[in-house]
Amino acid sequence: MNDYIQQPQQIEQNSFEIITRLIDELRPDYRFVDADQEAVIKRVIHTTADFDWLDILHFSPDVLSLIRGGISRGCTLYTDTTMALSGINKTRLAQYGCECRCYVSDPRVIQIAKARQITRSMAAVDLALQEPGEKIFVFGNAPTALFRLMEHQSALIAVVGVPVGFVGAEESKNVLINSGLSCIAAKGRKGGSNIAAAIINAILYRMPEVTHG
């Protein structure tokens, strides 16, 4: 039973080779918009084994370069779940002076949510928006967080909006796509915290290549 691949780098490399081959076989006419979007979409497929992501991930114009620019300047990322926070490569973020925060379990957020009779995800958005500095919001689970952010329409770099589910998820992402904000969003019901983290990681992993290529 020792004939399976044990090196994580080799497993990942083989996975991406298989993904590329399957896209060529299943969708021979499919063309990625550019190498930036290709890197993000393929990493999301790698995370989910779901090729629907070829068609359901929306990118607003220049959003990937805007996110890279914000990271390069040391912006702060705010997630709606600790799962998304855990999945993002903080070592890579720290190389650019960035920090990733999730306030959903913060005592201040719990108090705000109780006082205002709103979800903790909404209260976490309110708290994050009070903080100084450039911001990127990364939502993979809570439609209410996305709706709340749309209500504020505050200045920010971009939003990764991929909440998953049946109640408000699709609607919240449609609002985001049509809001005029720079965003990456999942059309329909699919999404998740793992998707949100994968999108950010794909951007981070490609940054040295884009910067120095």
Secondary structure as the mmCIF struct_conf table of DSSP 4:
data_model
#
loop_
_struct_conf.conf_type_id
_struct_conf.id
_struct_conf.beg_label_comp_id
_struct_conf.beg_label_asym_id
_struct_conf.beg_label_seq_id
_struct_conf.end_label_comp_id
_struct_conf.end_label_asym_id
_struct_conf.end_label_seq_id
BEND BEND1 TYR A 4 TYR A 4
HELX_RH_AL_P HELX_RH_AL_P1 PRO A 8 LEU A 26
TURN_TY1_P TURN_TY1_P1 PRO A 28 ASP A 29
BEND BEND2 VAL A 33 VAL A 33
HELX_RH_AL_P HELX_RH_AL_P2 ALA A 35 THR A 48
TURN_TY1_P TURN_TY1_P2 PHE A 51 ASP A 52
HELX_RH_AL_P HELX_RH_AL_P3 TRP A 53 ILE A 56
STRN STRN1 LEU A 57 PHE A 59
TURN_TY1_P TURN_TY1_P3 PRO A 61 ASP A 62
HELX_RH_AL_P HELX_RH_AL_P4 VAL A 63 SER A 72
TURN_TY1_P TURN_TY1_P4 ARG A 73 GLY A 74
STRN STRN2 THR A 76 THR A 79
BEND BEND3 ASP A 80 THR A 81
HELX_RH_AL_P HELX_RH_AL_P5 THR A 82 GLY A 87
BEND BEND4 ILE A 88 ILE A 88
HELX_RH_AL_P HELX_RH_AL_P6 LYS A 90 GLN A 95
TURN_TY1_P TURN_TY1_P5 TYR A 96 GLY A 97
STRN STRN3 GLU A 99 CYS A 102
TURN_TY1_P TURN_TY1_P6 VAL A 104 SER A 105
HELX_RH_AL_P HELX_RH_AL_P7 PRO A 107 ARG A 116
TURN_TY1_P TURN_TY1_P7 GLN A 117 GLN A 117
HELX_RH_AL_P HELX_RH_AL_P8 ARG A 120 GLN A 130
BEND BEND5 GLU A 131 GLU A 131
BEND BEND6 GLY A 133 GLY A 133
STRN STRN4 LYS A 135 PHE A 139
BEND BEND7 GLY A 140 ASN A 141
HELX_RH_AL_P HELX_RH_AL_P9 PRO A 143 HIS A 152
BEND BEND8 ILE A 157 ILE A 157
STRN STRN5 ALA A 158 GLY A 161
BEND BEND9 GLY A 165 GLY A 168
HELX_RH_AL_P HELX_RH_AL_P10 ALA A 169 ILE A 177
TURN_TY1_P TURN_TY1_P8 ASN A 178 ASN A 178
BEND BEND10 SER A 179 SER A 179
BEND BEND11 LEU A 181 LEU A 181
STRN STRN6 CYS A 183 ALA A 186
BEND BEND12 GLY A 188 ARG A 189
HELX_RH_AL_P HELX_RH_AL_P11 SER A 193 HIS A 212
#
